[in-house]
Amino acid sequence: MRYLKNELCRYTGKCKGKKCSWRMHASVMPNGVTYQVKTIKGKHCCKRLLDNPAATCSWIARKLFHDVKVEPNISVIDMSKILMRKFNLHKKHNTIWRQN
């Protein structure tokens, strides 16, 4: 997704795909924390990517904290499987290893 407008009270973004016309607009909810999608225009014709650059090492560490606490000797492959199962997310093994 490419951000067109990213302000405190509203957000507009569009797909990065060159041939894709999909775009969305969202506004902040009264609680000031979450956003509500107001409009979606165009059809999203791109395939879904399983990698998310926002999923950083620290984000992965927070999400896998309880799994590692239960099984301290968990392998990187098993952590990768948990990320795929819970979040439909694929990250390189060295990114997952860094959080360990």
Backbone torsions as a table, in degrees:
resi	resn	phi	psi	omega
1	MET	NA	140.5	176.9
2	ARG	-110.7	130.8	-178.0
3	TYR	-83.8	124.5	175.4
4	LEU	-94.2	-43.3	175.2
5	LYS	-136.9	131.6	178.4
6	ASN	-139.0	87.8	-177.3
7	GLU	-112.9	176.5	-179.9
8	LEU	-64.3	-34.7	-173.7
9	CYS	-108.3	-10.5	179.9
10	ARG	-151.5	161.5	-174.5
11	TYR	-146.1	132.0	175.3
12	THR	-131.1	133.3	179.6
13	GLY	-144.7	162.1	176.9
14	LYS	-140.1	162.5	179.7
15	CYS	-68.2	144.3	178.7
16	LYS	-76.0	-15.3	-179.5
17	GLY	-61.3	134.0	-176.0
18	LYS	-65.7	-33.8	-177.4
19	LYS	-95.5	-1.5	-175.4
20	CYS	-92.3	132.0	-179.2
21	SER	-100.6	6.4	-176.0
22	TRP	-68.5	135.9	172.7
23	ARG	-151.2	158.2	-178.2
24	MET	-142.0	156.5	177.4
25	HIS	-132.5	132.9	-179.6
26	ALA	-133.3	153.2	178.1
27	SER	-126.2	154.7	-179.6
28	VAL	-70.7	141.7	178.1
29	MET	-81.1	163.5	-178.9
30	PRO	-57.1	-24.5	179.2
31	ASN	-72.2	-11.8	177.0
32	GLY	76.9	5.2	-176.7
33	VAL	-114.0	-44.7	-175.3
34	THR	-104.2	159.7	177.8
35	TYR	-111.4	151.1	174.8
36	GLN	-117.8	129.6	177.7
37	VAL	-71.2	125.0	-178.2
38	LYS	-98.0	-43.9	-179.4
39	THR	-140.7	145.8	171.9
40	ILE	-130.8	127.3	-178.7
41	LYS	-122.3	145.2	177.2
42	GLY	82.3	166.5	178.9
43	LYS	-103.2	132.1	179.3
44	HIS	-81.4	112.8	-174.7
45	CYS	-110.0	4.9	-179.0
46	CYS	-88.7	156.4	175.4
47	LYS	-78.4	155.1	-179.1
48	ARG	-77.0	135.0	176.8
49	LEU	-95.1	138.2	-178.9
50	LEU	-91.9	-6.0	178.7
51	ASP	-101.0	138.0	179.9
52	ASN	-130.1	113.7	-178.4
53	PRO	-63.3	-19.7	178.0
54	ALA	-73.5	-16.0	178.3
55	ALA	-83.3	85.4	-177.1
56	THR	-84.7	175.0	178.0
57	CYS	-57.9	-42.1	-179.1
58	SER	-69.1	-36.4	176.4
59	TRP	-63.3	-45.3	178.8
60	ILE	-60.9	-42.0	179.7
61	ALA	-60.4	-42.7	179.0
62	ARG	-65.4	-40.0	-177.0
63	LYS	-73.2	-29.8	-177.9
64	LEU	-99.9	3.5	-175.2
65	PHE	-52.7	-51.5	-176.2
66	HIS	-68.4	-35.0	178.2
67	ASP	-65.4	-40.6	179.3
68	VAL	-72.5	-34.2	178.6
69	LYS	-64.8	-40.3	178.7
70	VAL	-70.0	-40.0	-178.3
71	GLU	-128.4	85.2	-176.2
72	PRO	-60.3	-25.6	-178.9
73	ASN	-98.1	25.1	-179.3
74	ILE	-62.9	140.7	-178.6
75	SER	-84.0	160.3	177.7
76	VAL	-62.3	-36.8	178.9
77	ILE	-62.9	-42.6	178.1
78	ASP	-66.3	-38.2	176.5
79	MET	-64.0	-39.6	177.5
80	SER	-62.3	-40.1	178.0
81	LYS	-65.1	-38.0	178.2
82	ILE	-64.6	-44.6	178.3
83	LEU	-60.5	-40.1	179.8
84	MET	-67.8	-42.9	-177.6
85	ARG	-69.1	-45.4	-175.1
86	LYS	-81.3	-36.9	-170.6
87	PHE	-124.0	1.4	-176.5
88	ASN	51.7	47.7	-173.4
89	LEU	-124.9	132.6	175.6
90	HIS	-115.4	123.5	174.6
91	LYS	-125.9	152.6	177.5
92	LYS	-63.5	149.3	-177.1
93	HIS	-61.0	-34.0	-179.9
94	ASN	-68.8	-28.6	175.8
95	THR	-68.7	-42.8	178.6
96	ILE	-67.1	-40.4	-178.1
97	TRP	-62.7	-37.3	-178.9
98	ARG	-59.8	-32.4	-179.2
99	GLN	-74.7	-18.6	-172.0
100	ASN	-70.5	NA	NA
